[in-house]
Amino acid sequence: MHKYFFVLGSNPNLSKVEILAFFGETEDLKIITSSKEVLILETAQEINPHDLIVKLGGTIKVGEIVDSLAPGDFTEQFPSLATDINFLSKLFDPQLQKITFGISVYNAGTTTNQINSILREATRTLPKMKKFLQTSYRASFFKPQERSISSVSVVKNKLLTEGFELAIFIEEQTILFGKTLAVQNFEDYSFRDYQRPGRDAEAGMLPPKLAKIMINIAGKDINDTLLDPFCGNGTILQELILLGYKNIIGTDFKSEQIEKTNQNIDWLFQQYQDLVKSDFNIKTFTYDVRKLNQTFKEEGIDAIITEPFLGSPKSKHFNIPQIENEIKILEKLYLDAFYQFKNILKKNGKIVIIFPAFKFGNTLHYLNILPQLFKLGFSPLNFQENSKYKDLNLEVSERGSIIYSRPDQTIHREIFIFQQD
Ligand SMILES: C[S@@+](CC[C@H](N)C(=O)[O-])C[C@H]1O[C@@H](n2cnc3c(N)ncnc32)[C@H](O)[C@@H]1O
């Protein structure tokens, strides 16, 4: 059995759902720890950390658990463990001549006091580890400003290729030690986000990482047909291509948006030379979502992954009556869209979709169309009640959805997975 850790991205709830979707219906998967910072799993399946970190949009670091201690033993035993070659040889390649190392401390479900005391002890041990390693190697350590080393610093200091990162996960009853195997390619995401030719902040820009998470949580096969009917600049289509999905359709009612999508797709194939365009069947059309069933044959789509129109950018400054009015307009658009989805989606088809939720004061104002969607035969997955996710300690909205937002945002994104009855 292997124990793997996943350091979670800015929305830990979505990150965890995405990781479980990756493992699918594997019987032997056991959740060891699920906190806001980390998910630790036990499985017989061996993972390729380098492939996995590219596939997952919501994971920052992947690694393997190599040892553990009881919290009460840490102060006494960690200094000797950290200078024990049997322990250290689990973390790096002994053939190396030069070693740069670092320690990150993560909260895996304990108190701030305990975290701080372990962090103090771990930091105090760094010079001792260096001195010990210097007997055989040219050794140095990287000391972060925070209690964990950012993926940028892990890469810049070559910790994975010319040294190691020891990740310490503190649970209430156990301390787990992990070796980081791969970190998220932060440069690649911002390159895709900011360098592509067709950008349009007005129409709303879906972060590529969120697009990838949405695709992954749909859990569809790479040969299935996937549609984004509000494709905008084509962020979801780009991520589908990168994940290897072969049959992709994008539609939008503005021809300028379809032009930008096409430009971005061409750019993607130029930049990522190992992708061959002729391996893919990609179609883009200018269509209003309300007319989709006139275009696509019945029940031909396996999944719809989409971020529709989230409302006027001015809605940031709306008062309650204005928000209510905006919600009414959007409810109509979303309902119209679902009526169309009903006709074109296969029976076991899925919809991963973003609804806007407007924050006013401390209250979120939602689109209230769930009863109508239910009647239409679409039920949203309740992330908290679903047996697959029940041990993940997910924080969900009062309607069982996951909210994605940044601290300064008024329009929150509400993530749903709908299935047809
Ligand atoms: C929030 S943007 C989608 C952003 C996209 N995910 C991206 O990152 O580029 C919403 C898109 O929906 C399109 N749209 C709005 N109403 C539509 C309708 N009735 N039918 C089709 N597309 C529509 C807009 O033109 C816009 O491009």
The ligand as a Gaussian input file, in Angstrom:
#p B3LYP/6-31G(d) Opt

LIG

0 1
 C      -18.447000      34.095000     -18.696000
 S      -18.227000      34.021000     -20.397000
 C      -17.515000      32.480000     -20.595000
 C      -16.051000      32.574000     -20.336000
 C      -15.299000      31.389000     -20.832000
 N      -15.492000      30.265000     -19.928000
 C      -13.844000      31.778000     -20.947000
 O      -13.073000      31.626000     -19.989000
 O      -13.463000      32.288000     -21.955000
 C      -19.845000      33.808000     -20.963000
 C      -20.006000      33.694000     -22.456000
 O      -21.385000      33.383000     -22.700000
 C      -21.739000      33.943000     -23.936000
 N      -23.228000      34.009000     -23.954000
 C      -24.046000      34.794000     -23.231000
 N      -25.334000      34.537000     -23.550000
 C      -25.325000      33.531000     -24.459000
 C      -26.340000      32.805000     -25.154000
 N      -27.632000      33.088000     -24.983000
 N      -25.960000      31.820000     -25.977000
 C      -24.645000      31.535000     -26.159000
 N      -23.661000      32.197000     -25.562000
 C      -23.984000      33.187000     -24.718000
 C      -21.029000      35.274000     -23.969000
 O      -20.843000      35.719000     -25.310000
 C      -19.709000      34.952000     -23.265000
 O      -18.704000      34.678000     -24.190000

